[in-house]
Amino acid sequence: MAPYDPLFDPLVSRTGHGQDYAPTYWVASAGAPPPDDGPVRGDIDVDVAVIGSGFTGLSTALALARDHGVQAVVLEANRAAWGCTSRNGGQGQNASGRLYRSQWIARWGLDTARRLDAEIREGFEYWKSLVASIECDAQPGGHLYTAHRGKKLAFLENEARIMRELFGYDARMLSREELHARYTADREAAGALLEPDGIGVHPLKLAYGYLRQARALGARVHTASPVQGWETVGGVHQLRTPGGVVRARRVAVATGGYTPQGLHPALSGRIMPILSNSMVTRVLTPAEREAAGLRSTVFITDTRTLRFYYRLLPDGRMQIGSRSAVTGADARHPRHLRLLQEGLARKFPALRDVKIDYSWWGWVDVSHDMMPRIARPDPGQHIYYACGYGGNGVSFSAAAGRRMAQRIVGQAGAQWDLPIYDSPLPGHAFAPFRRIGQALLYKWYYLRDEVI
């Protein structure tokens, strides 16, 4: 059977029901999962139901309990943090969505861009406070954005200037020589932008920390409890699970790239699920790390449209990921692993033949306008969602969960008129046909990244 594809698969098909984790490095090294509340057993009435137990769902439940005294019930189809939260690269940036700060200015003007930056920066600080409270192999030091070709240096130089002059960041450019001497001898890199904010984490250990904290405050997390039907009767949301109906006054959706078709009309066609493939090598010897020029654990992204993201992990392994497969049916094809192996070998020739211990894939939630939303799409219904992070959700999901909790309890705030809050996610009428366009775009992106 082909792997789950949220763009095509209906709600009651392969959404999951107690499935085990994907074979990721994070699962293998996180230790035993903390206790959860098991499947729903019987009909229950709750104040707030949260659908999805990844970073967003757990942080929403945590903020509701800690900040507002609301003990939510979290519904998870499979295991806790089963989706993107246990499959990502663990790169926590001071960012969200796919747009750069220069693009914020072009779209909304400088004043709004500065307010949006302040909001996301505050969210990053909030996430840092959570990281500090959880043992999750944190690797601080910032983020390196490498120019994979010389012609990309001008773009990075402009972003560095904007970050410094308009937003007050200590961002700066590194020459190829300085990058190689101080950080990493990436053979493709013509230079790099060093952003001061960034922490690499073990994402599943972090999620387990959220889970422990939320349950300690009274939240319940029901695993193996997929929502297989949703009706609203008299303002009460009736969420049908295999073990019983959960009747909720308010519902928060935190399913990200794993949002199934038919979950609710407010979410239909609102995101484009994109596959990200990832791999982790065996532990490198000190001699191999020296030969590859791996002198830092600062995490790295390159300037490809179909970007590579990579870093040296605390135990001496290399992790690298990128976009490759288009459909779920194609996710397991060996060529996607080969793409990562070749990418690693181009950047670090000394690692060409290093054994790969872990390889996996997962869905990323990309919005059609490349920015996330934390929204209440219909003022007449108590339904909320937070998604559309575009691959930048490791850190921002914590702030999104906190803001979604504030929206759920009706808290006022000056931030609600910002672009990521004041409108729902834009939709797309022809969801299944987007894969055709995506395949064509990937071919164009390859030519633009590697040839033109």
Secondary structure, 3 states (H helix, E strand, C coil): CCCCCCCCCECCCCCCCCCCCCCCHHHHHCCCCCCCCCCCCCCEEEEEEEECCCHHHHHHHHHHHHHHCCCCEEECCCCCCCCHHHCCCCEEECCCCCCCHHHHHHHHCHHHHHHHHHHHHHHHHHHHHHHHCCCCCCEECCEEEECCCHHHHHHHHHHHHHHHHCCCCCCEEEEHHHHHHHCECCCCCCEEEEECCEEECCHHHHHHHHHHHHHHCCCEEECCCCCCEEEEECCEEEEEECCEEEEEEEEEECCHHHCCECCCHHHCCCEEEEEEEEEEECCCCHHHHHHHCECCCCEEEECCCCCEEEEECCCCCEEEEEECCCCHHHCCCHHHHHHHHHHHHHHCHHHCCCCEEEEEEEEEEEECCCCCEEECCCCCCCEEEEECCCCCHHHHHHHHHHHHHHHHCCCCCHHHHCCCCCCCCCCCCCHHHHHHHHHHHHHHHHHHHHCC
